[in-house]
Amino acid sequence: MRIVTPGSVLRTWTPDDAGSLVRHANNPRIAAVMRDGFPSPYTPADACRFIETAMDTTSHLYLAIDVRGEAVGGIGIQPLADIKRRTAEIGYWLSESFWGRGIVTGAVRSLVPVAFERFEIVRLEAGVFSTNPASMRVLEKCGFTREAVHRMAVTKNGATLDEVVYVRFAGDAG
Ligand SMILES: CC(C)(COP(=O)(O)OP(=O)(O)OC[C@H]1O[C@@H](n2cnc3c(N)ncnc32)[C@H](O)[C@@H]1OP(=O)(O)O)[C@@H](O)C(=O)NCCC(=O)NCCS
């Protein structure tokens, strides 16, 4: 898959991306606002394991954010299961050296319609730590609505924090 966005190309991960994945993902400032599945330090073995999962696109869609031929971040859609099967989660991260250029806003905007087309979902949600205003701003710029604050719902690096839930529904404008 290949989606051209204003600041990057979203494309399938390949084993050749392992080196750049480690280079850009191995950053405790990124890991601090991600789930524990995004490790710190981020090792070559972590990169290979992730790429293997990402290359299996049957039940989810995990794409590399490619800037000038290099994977400098990731964006993914993960449909939920059971009674939540018409909901998917969206998640993303970008190498710190590329922050503040509108790259993830462009990526999220471009991926939202693809997510609603590809999966039988009606609801796309993102859970953002209360310490991450940049990610909230990205979602707001992309037409997501702040739906709820789940108080003291996440524990990261020894701190228990609120999680802010953002949502977009199929057919929403923005
Ligand atoms: C959050 C993240 C994805 C943003 O990516 P990006 O490409 O830099 O985002 P954009 O440039 O498209 O937009 C960032 C917006 O946040 C704003 N912003 C940045 N830091 C901010 C802060 N401390 N407080 C408020 N807004 C902030 C920017 O000004 C910009 O908004 P604007 O266009 O209205 O000025 C990136 O910083 C990142 O990878 N962070 C670590 C991982 C992460 O947070 N993942 C998401 C977990 S929910």
The ligand as a MOL file (V3000), in Angstrom:
LIG
                    3D

  0  0  0     0  0            999 V3000
M  V30 BEGIN CTAB
M  V30 COUNTS 48 50 0 0 0
M  V30 BEGIN ATOM
M  V30 1 C 2.5600 14.0160 18.5610 0
M  V30 2 C 3.3020 13.8580 17.2250 0
M  V30 3 C 2.8080 12.6130 16.5400 0
M  V30 4 C 3.0010 15.1010 16.3790 0
M  V30 5 O 3.5750 14.9410 15.0920 0
M  V30 6 P 3.9360 16.2390 14.2020 0
M  V30 7 O 4.1520 15.8120 12.8060 0
M  V30 8 O 5.0190 16.9830 14.8960 0
M  V30 9 O 2.5460 17.0460 14.3400 0
M  V30 10 P 2.0740 18.2650 13.4660 0
M  V30 11 O 3.2590 19.1140 13.1160 0
M  V30 12 O 1.2410 17.7290 12.3560 0
M  V30 13 O 1.1100 19.0220 14.4770 0
M  V30 14 C 1.5160 19.2580 15.8120 0
M  V30 15 C 0.5980 20.2930 16.4270 0
M  V30 16 O 0.7750 20.2540 17.8430 0
M  V30 17 C 1.1250 21.5310 18.3090 0
M  V30 18 N 1.9670 21.3620 19.4750 0
M  V30 19 C 3.2190 20.8930 19.5480 0
M  V30 20 N 3.6360 20.8850 20.8240 0
M  V30 21 C 2.6130 21.3530 21.5610 0
M  V30 22 C 2.4280 21.5900 22.9430 0
M  V30 23 N 3.3950 21.3260 23.8410 0
M  V30 24 N 1.2180 22.0810 23.3540 0
M  V30 25 C 0.2430 22.3380 22.4760 0
M  V30 26 N 0.3620 22.1240 21.1320 0
M  V30 27 C 1.5290 21.6540 20.7060 0
M  V30 28 C 1.8440 22.1630 17.1300 0
M  V30 29 O 1.8990 23.5710 17.2720 0
M  V30 30 C 0.9400 21.7120 15.9860 0
M  V30 31 O -0.2840 22.4120 15.9530 0
M  V30 32 P -0.5120 23.6960 14.9700 0
M  V30 33 O -0.3650 23.1900 13.5670 0
M  V30 34 O -1.8860 24.1440 15.3010 0
M  V30 35 O 0.5540 24.6960 15.2930 0
M  V30 36 C 4.8470 13.7640 17.4310 0
M  V30 37 O 5.2340 14.8610 18.2080 0
M  V30 38 C 5.2610 12.4870 18.0950 0
M  V30 39 O 5.5880 11.5160 17.4190 0
M  V30 40 N 5.2830 12.4600 19.4440 0
M  V30 41 C 5.6750 11.2810 20.1890 0
M  V30 42 C 4.7340 10.0900 19.9410 0
M  V30 43 C 3.2700 10.4260 20.1450 0
M  V30 44 O 2.9090 11.3700 20.8250 0
M  V30 45 N 2.4030 9.6000 19.5590 0
M  V30 46 C 0.9730 9.7460 19.7430 0
M  V30 47 C 0.5300 9.0180 20.9700 0
M  V30 48 S -1.2090 9.2990 21.2550 0
M  V30 END ATOM
M  V30 BEGIN BOND
M  V30 1 1 1 2
M  V30 2 1 2 3
M  V30 3 1 2 4
M  V30 4 1 2 36
M  V30 5 1 4 5
M  V30 6 1 5 6
M  V30 7 2 6 7
M  V30 8 1 6 8
M  V30 9 1 6 9
M  V30 10 1 9 10
M  V30 11 2 10 11
M  V30 12 1 10 12
M  V30 13 1 10 13
M  V30 14 1 13 14
M  V30 15 1 14 15
M  V30 16 1 15 16
M  V30 17 1 15 30
M  V30 18 1 16 17
M  V30 19 1 17 18
M  V30 20 1 17 28
M  V30 21 1 18 19
M  V30 22 1 18 27
M  V30 23 2 19 20
M  V30 24 1 20 21
M  V30 25 1 21 22
M  V30 26 2 21 27
M  V30 27 1 22 23
M  V30 28 2 22 24
M  V30 29 1 24 25
M  V30 30 2 25 26
M  V30 31 1 26 27
M  V30 32 1 28 29
M  V30 33 1 28 30
M  V30 34 1 30 31
M  V30 35 1 31 32
M  V30 36 2 32 33
M  V30 37 1 32 34
M  V30 38 1 32 35
M  V30 39 1 36 37
M  V30 40 1 36 38
M  V30 41 2 38 39
M  V30 42 1 38 40
M  V30 43 1 40 41
M  V30 44 1 41 42
M  V30 45 1 42 43
M  V30 46 2 43 44
M  V30 47 1 43 45
M  V30 48 1 45 46
M  V30 49 1 46 47
M  V30 50 1 47 48
M  V30 END BOND
M  V30 END CTAB
M  END
